[in-house]
Amino acid sequence: MENNTNNSILDKVMAASEEEELESFSPVEIVAKLFAELPSREQDILRRRFGLHGKGNETLEKIGASYKVTRERVRQIENAAIKHIKGFNYFESIIKPVELVVLAALEKHGGIMAETHMLSYLFELENSEDPTAKHLLFLLNKLSSNRLISESKKGYAPSWRVDFVDWEKVEQTVSQMVNILEKQGNPLSEDELIELFRRTAVYESHKSHFNFNEGTIEPIRAHMHVCDKLKTNPFDEWGLSHWTTVTPKRMGDKIYLIMKKHGKPLHFRDIAEHINNAGFDQKKAYAPTVHNELILDDRYVLVGRGIYALKEWGYIPGVVSDVIQDVLKSSPEALSREDIVSKVLEQRMVKRGTVYLALSNNNRFAKDGEGKYFLAT
């Protein structure tokens, strides 16, 4: 028991230390220190080449034209500036903390992270165009050691890994997750996907390599972010990126995903509002457009005034009389009026009087001597 307590205290101390280190970690300040002794032209060229000046990366040609030199001369100045920085006697002491912070992040995530995932973890950034991201990527790409490897492969997001990570094992891990989703055929929550992955032979065989364990999900989650085939929908469910339930493109796909997520009948105006709040894309959903889609698509059933449900939930298409007919047809005996009303109200959001009125249609429904209803034909 004492050993567990000591381990728990140690974990807390390490976590607090890492958090403090991240809070004080500023790639922009680190680059400023390294640039401080560079000639102004070298500073300017590096800032423009790698987008460190708050704008996009500039080409060798564009920079060369501004200095009236060739693109090759700009390249030479760029290389000389990098060599100049690495030659500073304080270079190692400045770059080492950068490498340690990134290494710690990677090792916590099994040794590999998608670049966007890493930036989000370190700085809560959403893209690599942020100035902080630009400065960190410059430090990693141009000044860090060979232990940190930048990876760009077809079908995978730009990633960073530690040198000991076996890329073939990464591919095997990701392929197993893709297979799980293909077998399920629908999006899963993160917990569901991870739980199914933990039951596989791949998980067991890669446990030690990626530090997979029951106590943490970070290394497994890191693999999920690495592959382009895996993606979350706006409800944080994981699926295959080409699925319409993950990346809906047509209005009908968005409606279906909203309905599935909420699991209950919705008014077409509410559906439009949910679509706009979900953030599928920049296209705004308008209530009349949504209504038209619901009318034309036989996946949906009108169950009330402007209220629709999914047919797959067991709702019967048609008007109230059609529902009554289906209720009586599936019953082995005649039913009382209240039994019919109860069953119809499970299918339709209407007033009881509407059901009474529909039952008065003598061409479709008849009553026996006990006043119970059966099909007239």
BELUR-V169053 format. One record per residue. N is the residue number from 1. D_FIRST is the distance of its C-alpha to the first C-alpha in Angstrom with 2 decimals. Layout:
n = (N,N)
d_first = (D_FIRST,D_FIRST)
This chain:
n = (1,2,3,4,5,6,7,8,9,10,11,12,13,14,15,16,17,18,19,20,21,22,23,24,25,26,27,28,29,30,31,32,33,34,35,36,37,38,39,40,41,42,43,44,45,46,47,48,49,50,51,52,53,54,55,56,57,58,59,60,61,62,63,64,65,66,67,68,69,70,71,72,73,74,75,76,77,78,79,80,81,82,83,84,85,86,87,88,89,90,91,92,93,94,95,96,97,98,99,100,101,102,103,104,105,106,107,108,109,110,111,112,113,114,115,116,117,118,119,120,121,122,123,124,125,126,127,128,129,130,131,132,133,134,135,136,137,138,139,140,141,142,143,144,145,146,147,148,149,150,151,152,153,154,155,156,157,158,159,160,161,162,163,164,165,166,167,168,169,170,171,172,173,174,175,176,177,178,179,180,181,182,183,184,185,186,187,188,189,190,191,192,193,194,195,196,197,198,199,200,201,202,203,204,205,206,207,208,209,210,211,212,213,214,215,216,217,218,219,220,221,222,223,224,225,226,227,228,229,230,231,232,233,234,235,236,237,238,239,240,241,242,243,244,245,246,247,248,249,250,251,252,253,254,255,256,257,258,259,260,261,262,263,264,265,266,267,268,269,270,271,272,273,274,275,276,277,278,279,280,281,282,283,284,285,286,287,288,289,290,291,292,293,294,295,296,297,298,299,300,301,302,303,304,305,306,307,308,309,310,311,312,313,314,315,316,317,318,319,320,321,322,323,324,325,326,327,328,329,330,331,332,333,334,335,336,337,338,339,340,341,342,343,344,345,346,347,348,349,350,351,352,353,354,355,356,357,358,359,360,361,362,363,364,365,366,367,368,369,370,371,372,373,374,375,376,377)
d_first = (0.00,3.80,5.41,5.22,6.33,8.74,9.94,10.65,12.52,14.30,15.38,16.81,18.58,20.06,21.17,22.80,24.47,25.84,27.16,28.85,30.35,31.73,33.27,35.16,36.15,39.87,41.80,45.04,44.57,43.58,46.76,48.80,47.67,48.55,51.90,52.86,54.89,56.35,60.07,60.69,62.08,59.02,56.77,58.96,59.10,55.33,54.75,57.36,56.41,52.74,53.23,51.73,54.57,53.56,55.82,55.64,55.79,59.41,61.25,62.70,66.15,65.67,64.34,67.05,69.75,68.66,68.89,71.93,70.29,69.46,66.19,65.73,66.13,63.41,61.11,61.93,61.17,57.84,56.83,58.07,56.02,52.79,53.67,54.49,51.05,49.26,51.40,50.21,48.46,45.72,45.31,42.13,40.37,41.28,40.65,37.34,35.32,36.95,35.84,32.26,31.96,33.50,31.53,28.24,29.53,30.70,27.59,25.49,28.02,28.12,30.86,33.64,34.85,38.17,39.86,40.09,36.41,35.49,37.85,36.49,32.90,33.90,36.58,36.82,40.22,42.04,44.43,45.25,48.37,46.56,47.36,43.72,43.38,46.68,45.64,42.28,44.00,46.67,44.13,42.35,45.58,47.64,45.50,42.06,41.22,41.48,37.72,38.20,40.51,42.51,43.13,46.03,46.70,48.80,46.85,43.91,43.31,43.67,40.25,38.34,36.15,34.59,36.68,34.22,34.33,36.60,38.94,39.82,36.24,36.43,39.59,38.11,35.16,37.57,40.04,37.46,36.82,40.60,41.03,38.52,40.46,43.81,42.78,41.60,44.76,43.46,41.05,37.35,34.71,32.29,29.48,31.88,33.04,29.60,28.49,31.67,31.26,27.78,29.56,31.98,32.37,32.86,29.37,27.94,30.30,29.72,25.95,25.37,28.58,27.84,24.04,24.18,20.89,19.78,17.97,21.15,24.85,26.42,27.54,29.08,30.69,32.16,34.02,35.37,36.94,38.48,40.90,44.11,44.21,41.13,41.54,40.40,42.94,43.21,40.71,37.92,38.35,38.42,41.48,44.14,46.07,49.44,48.60,50.53,47.46,45.70,48.67,51.39,54.77,57.35,57.46,57.15,53.84,52.47,53.68,52.06,48.67,48.83,49.82,47.07,44.44,45.63,46.26,49.09,52.81,53.64,56.85,58.28,58.12,54.39,53.89,55.75,53.60,50.34,51.68,52.49,49.09,47.24,48.50,49.60,52.22,54.87,57.26,57.70,57.96,60.91,61.07,64.50,63.32,60.23,62.49,64.85,62.04,60.83,64.39,65.09,61.84,61.69,57.86,58.18,59.75,61.33,59.87,61.18,63.21,61.84,58.56,57.43,54.90,53.99,56.07,53.09,51.49,54.28,56.81,60.46,62.91,66.13,67.50,66.72,69.47,67.84,64.53,66.38,68.16,64.92,63.41,66.51,66.80,63.28,63.82,65.43,67.27,68.90,66.66,67.23,67.63,64.34,62.44,63.95,63.19,59.53,59.19,61.13,58.98,55.95,57.84,59.79,59.30,62.78,64.42,65.24,68.91,68.71,67.64,70.43,72.93,71.87,72.22,75.82,76.79,78.97,79.38,75.70,74.57,76.30,75.69,76.20,77.66,74.35,74.06,71.27,71.35,71.82,73.04,76.77,77.32)
